[in-house]
Amino acid sequence: MILATGLLIPTIVWAAGKQITAHLSLQIMMLLEGRVVIGTPSDTPISYNGKTYVPLRLVGESLGYEVKWDGSNTTISITAPEEDYPLIDNEAVEI
């Protein structure tokens, strides 16, 4: 048992010290129907391991959804707004 513990502890310490390197991708733009979606500086996409990650709040709110974070339950809630869009429903006029 002492031998197993002696072999296991260095493995746990090595795994805890492992670092992940990601890069902020300031050059990446998000387009929504041809328009550039602009967020805050904290909304910068991240590139990691050949993939690009964008903040869920930026995407959800850009599409008109309400995004809420419940920290006590570590849950993200995405819901359609209670109001109907567009505010005026007329096929000849777009607001």
C-alpha positions in Angstrom: 0.0 0.0 0.0 2.9 2.4 0.8 4.4 1.7 -2.7 1.1 2.4 -4.4 0.7 5.6 -2.5 4.3 6.6 -3.3 3.6 6.1 -7.0 0.2 7.8 -7.0 1.1 11.1 -5.2 3.6 12.3 -7.9 1.0 11.5 -10.6 -1.6 13.6 -8.8 0.8 16.5 -8.3 1.9 16.4 -11.9 -1.7 16.5 -13.2 -2.6 19.4 -10.9 0.3 21.4 -12.3 -0.6 20.9 -16.0 -1.2 24.2 -17.8 -3.5 25.0 -20.7 -2.4 27.7 -23.1 -5.1 29.5 -25.0 -4.8 32.7 -27.2 -7.1 35.7 -27.4 -8.2 36.1 -31.0 -8.7 39.8 -31.4 -8.8 39.5 -35.2 -11.9 37.2 -35.2 -15.2 39.0 -36.0 -18.6 37.6 -35.4 -21.2 38.5 -38.0 -25.0 38.3 -37.6 -26.8 38.6 -40.9 -23.8 40.5 -42.3 -23.5 42.9 -39.4 -20.5 42.8 -37.1 -21.4 42.0 -33.6 -19.4 44.1 -31.2 -19.1 43.1 -27.6 -16.9 44.3 -24.7 -13.2 43.6 -24.5 -14.0 40.7 -22.2 -16.0 39.1 -25.0 -12.9 38.4 -27.1 -12.9 35.0 -28.7 -10.3 32.4 -27.5 -8.5 30.0 -29.8 -7.4 26.7 -28.2 -6.4 23.5 -29.7 -7.5 24.4 -33.3 -11.0 25.6 -32.1 -12.5 29.0 -31.5 -14.6 29.7 -28.4 -16.9 32.7 -28.1 -18.8 33.9 -25.0 -22.2 32.3 -24.9 -23.7 35.6 -23.5 -22.5 37.5 -26.6 -24.0 35.0 -29.0 -27.3 34.6 -27.1 -27.9 38.3 -26.6 -26.9 39.1 -30.2 -29.7 36.7 -31.3 -32.2 38.4 -29.0 -32.2 35.9 -26.1 -31.9 36.7 -22.4 -28.9 35.0 -20.9 -28.7 34.6 -17.1 -26.1 33.0 -14.9 -27.1 31.3 -11.7 -23.9 31.0 -9.7 -25.4 29.1 -6.8 -26.5 26.3 -9.1 -23.7 26.9 -11.8 -26.4 27.1 -14.5 -26.7 29.2 -17.6 -30.3 30.0 -18.6 -31.1 31.1 -22.1 -34.7 32.2 -22.8 -36.6 34.1 -25.5 -37.6 37.6 -24.4 -41.1 38.1 -23.3 -41.7 40.8 -25.8 -42.5 40.0 -29.4 -40.1 41.3 -32.0 -40.5 43.3 -34.2 -42.5 45.7 -32.1 -44.6 46.6 -35.1 -45.6 43.6 -37.3 -45.9 44.9 -40.8 -44.3 43.0 -43.7 -43.9 46.3 -45.7 -41.9 48.0 -42.9 -38.8 46.6 -41.1 -37.7 48.2 -37.8 
